[in-house]
Amino acid sequence: MSLEWEQVIVDSADPVALGRWWAEALGWTVVNDAPDEYEIRPAPDRLPGLLFTTVPESKTVKNRLHLDFRPDDQEAEVARLLALGARHADVGDPEGNEFCVLGARRS
């Protein structure tokens, strides 16, 4: 038996807007742009992806799951993401979902 990681589901008020934001932030490809399900992947045939879906309620508490990213230049990447519309949560996307932009790996 094998198990393949297909995607992470992200609940959102506006899946298209949030999906576009993450596609721009990550440089990923849009593979489905339906109004109620917006999916992005690193490349059309690469997994896992992020699937943004519509939910009626707004975010009210801290995420139970969050993403960590390790850029080459943390300060520059945080500035770039903030310019795209991210907010300090420490860092959160436009709908307030927290994620981390980590510093350089220690040797």
MODELLER restraints for C-alpha pairs under 7 A, 6 or more apart:
rsr = mdl.restraints
at = mdl.atoms
rsr.add(forms.Gaussian(group=physical.xy_distance, feature=features.Distance(at['CA:5:A'], at['CA:47:A']), mean=6.98, stdev=0.5))
rsr.add(forms.Gaussian(group=physical.xy_distance, feature=features.Distance(at['CA:5:A'], at['CA:48:A']), mean=5.76, stdev=0.5))
rsr.add(forms.Gaussian(group=physical.xy_distance, feature=features.Distance(at['CA:6:A'], at['CA:47:A']), mean=5.80, stdev=0.5))
rsr.add(forms.Gaussian(group=physical.xy_distance, feature=features.Distance(at['CA:6:A'], at['CA:48:A']), mean=4.79, stdev=0.5))
rsr.add(forms.Gaussian(group=physical.xy_distance, feature=features.Distance(at['CA:6:A'], at['CA:49:A']), mean=6.40, stdev=0.5))
rsr.add(forms.Gaussian(group=physical.xy_distance, feature=features.Distance(at['CA:7:A'], at['CA:47:A']), mean=6.89, stdev=0.5))
rsr.add(forms.Gaussian(group=physical.xy_distance, feature=features.Distance(at['CA:7:A'], at['CA:48:A']), mean=4.57, stdev=0.5))
rsr.add(forms.Gaussian(group=physical.xy_distance, feature=features.Distance(at['CA:7:A'], at['CA:49:A']), mean=4.33, stdev=0.5))
rsr.add(forms.Gaussian(group=physical.xy_distance, feature=features.Distance(at['CA:7:A'], at['CA:50:A']), mean=5.29, stdev=0.5))
rsr.add(forms.Gaussian(group=physical.xy_distance, feature=features.Distance(at['CA:7:A'], at['CA:51:A']), mean=6.51, stdev=0.5))
rsr.add(forms.Gaussian(group=physical.xy_distance, feature=features.Distance(at['CA:8:A'], at['CA:49:A']), mean=6.36, stdev=0.5))
rsr.add(forms.Gaussian(group=physical.xy_distance, feature=features.Distance(at['CA:8:A'], at['CA:50:A']), mean=4.95, stdev=0.5))
rsr.add(forms.Gaussian(group=physical.xy_distance, feature=features.Distance(at['CA:8:A'], at['CA:51:A']), mean=6.14, stdev=0.5))
rsr.add(forms.Gaussian(group=physical.xy_distance, feature=features.Distance(at['CA:9:A'], at['CA:50:A']), mean=6.00, stdev=0.5))
rsr.add(forms.Gaussian(group=physical.xy_distance, feature=features.Distance(at['CA:9:A'], at['CA:51:A']), mean=4.83, stdev=0.5))
rsr.add(forms.Gaussian(group=physical.xy_distance, feature=features.Distance(at['CA:9:A'], at['CA:52:A']), mean=5.95, stdev=0.5))
rsr.add(forms.Gaussian(group=physical.xy_distance, feature=features.Distance(at['CA:10:A'], at['CA:50:A']), mean=6.99, stdev=0.5))
rsr.add(forms.Gaussian(group=physical.xy_distance, feature=features.Distance(at['CA:10:A'], at['CA:51:A']), mean=6.00, stdev=0.5))
rsr.add(forms.Gaussian(group=physical.xy_distance, feature=features.Distance(at['CA:10:A'], at['CA:52:A']), mean=4.73, stdev=0.5))
rsr.add(forms.Gaussian(group=physical.xy_distance, feature=features.Distance(at['CA:10:A'], at['CA:53:A']), mean=6.23, stdev=0.5))
rsr.add(forms.Gaussian(group=physical.xy_distance, feature=features.Distance(at['CA:11:A'], at['CA:52:A']), mean=5.98, stdev=0.5))
rsr.add(forms.Gaussian(group=physical.xy_distance, feature=features.Distance(at['CA:11:A'], at['CA:53:A']), mean=5.19, stdev=0.5))
rsr.add(forms.Gaussian(group=physical.xy_distance, feature=features.Distance(at['CA:11:A'], at['CA:54:A']), mean=5.97, stdev=0.5))
rsr.add(forms.Gaussian(group=physical.xy_distance, feature=features.Distance(at['CA:11:A'], at['CA:55:A']), mean=5.88, stdev=0.5))
rsr.add(forms.Gaussian(group=physical.xy_distance, feature=features.Distance(at['CA:12:A'], at['CA:52:A']), mean=6.45, stdev=0.5))
rsr.add(forms.Gaussian(group=physical.xy_distance, feature=features.Distance(at['CA:12:A'], at['CA:53:A']), mean=5.88, stdev=0.5))
rsr.add(forms.Gaussian(group=physical.xy_distance, feature=features.Distance(at['CA:12:A'], at['CA:54:A']), mean=5.18, stdev=0.5))
rsr.add(forms.Gaussian(group=physical.xy_distance, feature=features.Distance(at['CA:12:A'], at['CA:55:A']), mean=5.81, stdev=0.5))
rsr.add(forms.Gaussian(group=physical.xy_distance, feature=features.Distance(at['CA:13:A'], at['CA:54:A']), mean=5.56, stdev=0.5))
rsr.add(forms.Gaussian(group=physical.xy_distance, feature=features.Distance(at['CA:13:A'], at['CA:55:A']), mean=5.95, stdev=0.5))
rsr.add(forms.Gaussian(group=physical.xy_distance, feature=features.Distance(at['CA:13:A'], at['CA:56:A']), mean=6.71, stdev=0.5))
rsr.add(forms.Gaussian(group=physical.xy_distance, feature=features.Distance(at['CA:13:A'], at['CA:58:A']), mean=6.68, stdev=0.5))
rsr.add(forms.Gaussian(group=physical.xy_distance, feature=features.Distance(at['CA:14:A'], at['CA:54:A']), mean=6.43, stdev=0.5))
rsr.add(forms.Gaussian(group=physical.xy_distance, feature=features.Distance(at['CA:15:A'], at['CA:35:A']), mean=6.94, stdev=0.5))
rsr.add(forms.Gaussian(group=physical.xy_distance, feature=features.Distance(at['CA:15:A'], at['CA:36:A']), mean=6.31, stdev=0.5))
rsr.add(forms.Gaussian(group=physical.xy_distance, feature=features.Distance(at['CA:15:A'], at['CA:37:A']), mean=6.40, stdev=0.5))
rsr.add(forms.Gaussian(group=physical.xy_distance, feature=features.Distance(at['CA:15:A'], at['CA:38:A']), mean=5.83, stdev=0.5))
rsr.add(forms.Gaussian(group=physical.xy_distance, feature=features.Distance(at['CA:15:A'], at['CA:52:A']), mean=4.90, stdev=0.5))
rsr.add(forms.Gaussian(group=physical.xy_distance, feature=features.Distance(at['CA:15:A'], at['CA:53:A']), mean=5.43, stdev=0.5))
rsr.add(forms.Gaussian(group=physical.xy_distance, feature=features.Distance(at['CA:15:A'], at['CA:54:A']), mean=5.93, stdev=0.5))
rsr.add(forms.Gaussian(group=physical.xy_distance, feature=features.Distance(at['CA:16:A'], at['CA:33:A']), mean=6.88, stdev=0.5))
rsr.add(forms.Gaussian(group=physical.xy_distance, feature=features.Distance(at['CA:16:A'], at['CA:35:A']), mean=6.17, stdev=0.5))
rsr.add(forms.Gaussian(group=physical.xy_distance, feature=features.Distance(at['CA:16:A'], at['CA:38:A']), mean=5.74, stdev=0.5))
rsr.add(forms.Gaussian(group=physical.xy_distance, feature=features.Distance(at['CA:19:A'], at['CA:38:A']), mean=5.95, stdev=0.5))
rsr.add(forms.Gaussian(group=physical.xy_distance, feature=features.Distance(at['CA:19:A'], at['CA:39:A']), mean=6.91, stdev=0.5))
rsr.add(forms.Gaussian(group=physical.xy_distance, feature=features.Distance(at['CA:19:A'], at['CA:52:A']), mean=6.07, stdev=0.5))
rsr.add(forms.Gaussian(group=physical.xy_distance, feature=features.Distance(at['CA:23:A'], at['CA:29:A']), mean=6.44, stdev=0.5))
rsr.add(forms.Gaussian(group=physical.xy_distance, feature=features.Distance(at['CA:23:A'], at['CA:30:A']), mean=6.99, stdev=0.5))
rsr.add(forms.Gaussian(group=physical.xy_distance, feature=features.Distance(at['CA:23:A'], at['CA:40:A']), mean=6.36, stdev=0.5))
rsr.add(forms.Gaussian(group=physical.xy_distance, feature=features.Distance(at['CA:25:A'], at['CA:81:A']), mean=6.57, stdev=0.5))
rsr.add(forms.Gaussian(group=physical.xy_distance, feature=features.Distance(at['CA:28:A'], at['CA:40:A']), mean=6.16, stdev=0.5))
rsr.add(forms.Gaussian(group=physical.xy_distance, feature=features.Distance(at['CA:28:A'], at['CA:41:A']), mean=5.49, stdev=0.5))
rsr.add(forms.Gaussian(group=physical.xy_distance, feature=features.Distance(at['CA:28:A'], at['CA:42:A']), mean=4.65, stdev=0.5))
rsr.add(forms.Gaussian(group=physical.xy_distance, feature=features.Distance(at['CA:28:A'], at['CA:43:A']), mean=6.47, stdev=0.5))
rsr.add(forms.Gaussian(group=physical.xy_distance, feature=features.Distance(at['CA:29:A'], at['CA:40:A']), mean=5.38, stdev=0.5))
rsr.add(forms.Gaussian(group=physical.xy_distance, feature=features.Distance(at['CA:29:A'], at['CA:41:A']), mean=5.39, stdev=0.5))
rsr.add(forms.Gaussian(group=physical.xy_distance, feature=features.Distance(at['CA:29:A'], at['CA:42:A']), mean=6.05, stdev=0.5))
rsr.add(forms.Gaussian(group=physical.xy_distance, feature=features.Distance(at['CA:29:A'], at['CA:43:A']), mean=5.61, stdev=0.5))
rsr.add(forms.Gaussian(group=physical.xy_distance, feature=features.Distance(at['CA:29:A'], at['CA:44:A']), mean=6.43, stdev=0.5))
rsr.add(forms.Gaussian(group=physical.xy_distance, feature=features.Distance(at['CA:30:A'], at['CA:39:A']), mean=5.94, stdev=0.5))
rsr.add(forms.Gaussian(group=physical.xy_distance, feature=features.Distance(at['CA:30:A'], at['CA:40:A']), mean=4.40, stdev=0.5))
rsr.add(forms.Gaussian(group=physical.xy_distance, feature=features.Distance(at['CA:30:A'], at['CA:41:A']), mean=6.59, stdev=0.5))
rsr.add(forms.Gaussian(group=physical.xy_distance, feature=features.Distance(at['CA:31:A'], at['CA:39:A']), mean=5.57, stdev=0.5))
rsr.add(forms.Gaussian(group=physical.xy_distance, feature=features.Distance(at['CA:31:A'], at['CA:40:A']), mean=5.54, stdev=0.5))
rsr.add(forms.Gaussian(group=physical.xy_distance, feature=features.Distance(at['CA:31:A'], at['CA:41:A']), mean=6.93, stdev=0.5))
rsr.add(forms.Gaussian(group=physical.xy_distance, feature=features.Distance(at['CA:31:A'], at['CA:44:A']), mean=6.21, stdev=0.5))
rsr.add(forms.Gaussian(group=physical.xy_distance, feature=features.Distance(at['CA:32:A'], at['CA:38:A']), mean=5.28, stdev=0.5))
rsr.add(forms.Gaussian(group=physical.xy_distance, feature=features.Distance(at['CA:32:A'], at['CA:39:A']), mean=4.91, stdev=0.5))
rsr.add(forms.Gaussian(group=physical.xy_distance, feature=features.Distance(at['CA:33:A'], at['CA:39:A']), mean=6.57, stdev=0.5))
rsr.add(forms.Gaussian(group=physical.xy_distance, feature=features.Distance(at['CA:36:A'], at['CA:53:A']), mean=5.58, stdev=0.5))
rsr.add(forms.Gaussian(group=physical.xy_distance, feature=features.Distance(at['CA:36:A'], at['CA:54:A']), mean=5.51, stdev=0.5))
rsr.add(forms.Gaussian(group=physical.xy_distance, feature=features.Distance(at['CA:37:A'], at['CA:51:A']), mean=6.55, stdev=0.5))
rsr.add(forms.Gaussian(group=physical.xy_distance, feature=features.Distance(at['CA:37:A'], at['CA:52:A']), mean=5.57, stdev=0.5))
rsr.add(forms.Gaussian(group=physical.xy_distance, feature=features.Distance(at['CA:37:A'], at['CA:53:A']), mean=4.81, stdev=0.5))
rsr.add(forms.Gaussian(group=physical.xy_distance, feature=features.Distance(at['CA:38:A'], at['CA:51:A']), mean=5.70, stdev=0.5))
rsr.add(forms.Gaussian(group=physical.xy_distance, feature=features.Distance(at['CA:38:A'], at['CA:52:A']), mean=5.06, stdev=0.5))
rsr.add(forms.Gaussian(group=physical.xy_distance, feature=features.Distance(at['CA:38:A'], at['CA:53:A']), mean=6.74, stdev=0.5))
rsr.add(forms.Gaussian(group=physical.xy_distance, feature=features.Distance(at['CA:39:A'], at['CA:49:A']), mean=6.81, stdev=0.5))
rsr.add(forms.Gaussian(group=physical.xy_distance, feature=features.Distance(at['CA:39:A'], at['CA:50:A']), mean=5.66, stdev=0.5))
rsr.add(forms.Gaussian(group=physical.xy_distance, feature=features.Distance(at['CA:39:A'], at['CA:51:A']), mean=4.31, stdev=0.5))
rsr.add(forms.Gaussian(group=physical.xy_distance, feature=features.Distance(at['CA:39:A'], at['CA:52:A']), mean=6.17, stdev=0.5))
rsr.add(forms.Gaussian(group=physical.xy_distance, feature=features.Distance(at['CA:40:A'], at['CA:49:A']), mean=5.56, stdev=0.5))
rsr.add(forms.Gaussian(group=physical.xy_distance, feature=features.Distance(at['CA:40:A'], at['CA:50:A']), mean=5.40, stdev=0.5))
rsr.add(forms.Gaussian(group=physical.xy_distance, feature=features.Distance(at['CA:40:A'], at['CA:51:A']), mean=6.57, stdev=0.5))
rsr.add(forms.Gaussian(group=physical.xy_distance, feature=features.Distance(at['CA:41:A'], at['CA:47:A']), mean=6.44, stdev=0.5))
rsr.add(forms.Gaussian(group=physical.xy_distance, feature=features.Distance(at['CA:41:A'], at['CA:48:A']), mean=6.67, stdev=0.5))
rsr.add(forms.Gaussian(group=physical.xy_distance, feature=features.Distance(at['CA:41:A'], at['CA:49:A']), mean=4.31, stdev=0.5))
rsr.add(forms.Gaussian(group=physical.xy_distance, feature=features.Distance(at['CA:41:A'], at['CA:50:A']), mean=6.48, stdev=0.5))
rsr.add(forms.Gaussian(group=physical.xy_distance, feature=features.Distance(at['CA:63:A'], at['CA:97:A']), mean=6.52, stdev=0.5))
rsr.add(forms.Gaussian(group=physical.xy_distance, feature=features.Distance(at['CA:63:A'], at['CA:98:A']), mean=6.63, stdev=0.5))
rsr.add(forms.Gaussian(group=physical.xy_distance, feature=features.Distance(at['CA:66:A'], at['CA:98:A']), mean=6.03, stdev=0.5))
rsr.add(forms.Gaussian(group=physical.xy_distance, feature=features.Distance(at['CA:66:A'], at['CA:99:A']), mean=5.25, stdev=0.5))
rsr.add(forms.Gaussian(group=physical.xy_distance, feature=features.Distance(at['CA:67:A'], at['CA:99:A']), mean=4.93, stdev=0.5))
rsr.add(forms.Gaussian(group=physical.xy_distance, feature=features.Distance(at['CA:67:A'], at['CA:100:A']), mean=6.38, stdev=0.5))
rsr.add(forms.Gaussian(group=physical.xy_distance, feature=features.Distance(at['CA:68:A'], at['CA:99:A']), mean=5.83, stdev=0.5))
rsr.add(forms.Gaussian(group=physical.xy_distance, feature=features.Distance(at['CA:68:A'], at['CA:100:A']), mean=4.63, stdev=0.5))
rsr.add(forms.Gaussian(group=physical.xy_distance, feature=features.Distance(at['CA:68:A'], at['CA:101:A']), mean=6.07, stdev=0.5))
rsr.add(forms.Gaussian(group=physical.xy_distance, feature=features.Distance(at['CA:68:A'], at['CA:102:A']), mean=6.88, stdev=0.5))
rsr.add(forms.Gaussian(group=physical.xy_distance, feature=features.Distance(at['CA:69:A'], at['CA:100:A']), mean=6.05, stdev=0.5))
rsr.add(forms.Gaussian(group=physical.xy_distance, feature=features.Distance(at['CA:69:A'], at['CA:101:A']), mean=4.90, stdev=0.5))
rsr.add(forms.Gaussian(group=physical.xy_distance, feature=features.Distance(at['CA:69:A'], at['CA:102:A']), mean=5.92, stdev=0.5))
rsr.add(forms.Gaussian(group=physical.xy_distance, feature=features.Distance(at['CA:70:A'], at['CA:101:A']), mean=5.83, stdev=0.5))
rsr.add(forms.Gaussian(group=physical.xy_distance, feature=features.Distance(at['CA:70:A'], at['CA:102:A']), mean=4.86, stdev=0.5))
rsr.add(forms.Gaussian(group=physical.xy_distance, feature=features.Distance(at['CA:70:A'], at['CA:103:A']), mean=6.42, stdev=0.5))
rsr.add(forms.Gaussian(group=physical.xy_distance, feature=features.Distance(at['CA:70:A'], at['CA:104:A']), mean=6.95, stdev=0.5))
rsr.add(forms.Gaussian(group=physical.xy_distance, feature=features.Distance(at['CA:71:A'], at['CA:77:A']), mean=6.70, stdev=0.5))
rsr.add(forms.Gaussian(group=physical.xy_distance, feature=features.Distance(at['CA:72:A'], at['CA:104:A']), mean=6.86, stdev=0.5))
rsr.add(forms.Gaussian(group=physical.xy_distance, feature=features.Distance(at['CA:74:A'], at['CA:101:A']), mean=6.51, stdev=0.5))
rsr.add(forms.Gaussian(group=physical.xy_distance, feature=features.Distance(at['CA:74:A'], at['CA:102:A']), mean=6.55, stdev=0.5))
rsr.add(forms.Gaussian(group=physical.xy_distance, feature=features.Distance(at['CA:74:A'], at['CA:103:A']), mean=5.50, stdev=0.5))
rsr.add(forms.Gaussian(group=physical.xy_distance, feature=features.Distance(at['CA:78:A'], at['CA:101:A']), mean=6.93, stdev=0.5))
rsr.add(forms.Gaussian(group=physical.xy_distance, feature=features.Distance(at['CA:85:A'], at['CA:94:A']), mean=5.85, stdev=0.5))
rsr.add(forms.Gaussian(group=physical.xy_distance, feature=features.Distance(at['CA:86:A'], at['CA:92:A']), mean=5.56, stdev=0.5))
rsr.add(forms.Gaussian(group=physical.xy_distance, feature=features.Distance(at['CA:86:A'], at['CA:93:A']), mean=4.57, stdev=0.5))
rsr.add(forms.Gaussian(group=physical.xy_distance, feature=features.Distance(at['CA:86:A'], at['CA:94:A']), mean=5.24, stdev=0.5))
rsr.add(forms.Gaussian(group=physical.xy_distance, feature=features.Distance(at['CA:87:A'], at['CA:93:A']), mean=6.21, stdev=0.5))
rsr.add(forms.Gaussian(group=physical.xy_distance, feature=features.Distance(at['CA:87:A'], at['CA:94:A']), mean=6.62, stdev=0.5))
rsr.add(forms.Gaussian(group=physical.xy_distance, feature=features.Distance(at['CA:89:A'], at['CA:98:A']), mean=6.08, stdev=0.5))
rsr.add(forms.Gaussian(group=physical.xy_distance, feature=features.Distance(at['CA:91:A'], at['CA:98:A']), mean=5.75, stdev=0.5))
rsr.add(forms.Gaussian(group=physical.xy_distance, feature=features.Distance(at['CA:91:A'], at['CA:99:A']), mean=5.74, stdev=0.5))
rsr.add(forms.Gaussian(group=physical.xy_distance, feature=features.Distance(at['CA:91:A'], at['CA:100:A']), mean=6.26, stdev=0.5))
rsr.add(forms.Gaussian(group=physical.xy_distance, feature=features.Distance(at['CA:92:A'], at['CA:98:A']), mean=4.17, stdev=0.5))
rsr.add(forms.Gaussian(group=physical.xy_distance, feature=features.Distance(at['CA:92:A'], at['CA:99:A']), mean=5.73, stdev=0.5))
